[in-house]
């Protein structure tokens, strides 16, 4: 486990398309993380563009959106990639896919969430789905960033990461 005082922890949020959930998580973590965490996002089969409702929600919530883009997880598997400390899958498809071998053996956990981009219905219903995903991610990220990372042994930390993804009371 890296020294929390030495450098920020690098976190990668993964999803299949990297257009909504993982993008939201990246932006939320980079704000809530307060410099202790640096978040990235990627997808196994990136759509190539960020969903417009995700960008709109982030802008309205005060997050910077410059630089957010849909990208392949291959960018984070090479020797020139930032060293990753944590990887969270935020969709069920990405959690079940064969992932690259990540340099440095980061801790991983599955934080699956419904895909707001898949919601059909009125624009209001779609925006509500994005807002709900944003709320659930914010709650999970707050729970994660409040963990005493330096005080937990590796097994305990791994269990806590998984609990955050499973605990629906944290998502409510």
Secondary structure, DSSP 4 states (H G I P E B T S, - for coil): ---TTTSPEEEEEEESS-SSHHHHHHHHHHHHTTTSEEEEEEETT--SS--HHHHHHHHHTT---TT----BGGGGTSTTSPPPSEEEE-SHHHHHS-PPPPTT--EEEE-----GGG--S-HHHHHHHHHHHHHHHHHHHHHHHTS-TTTS-HHHHHHHHHHHHH-HHHH-
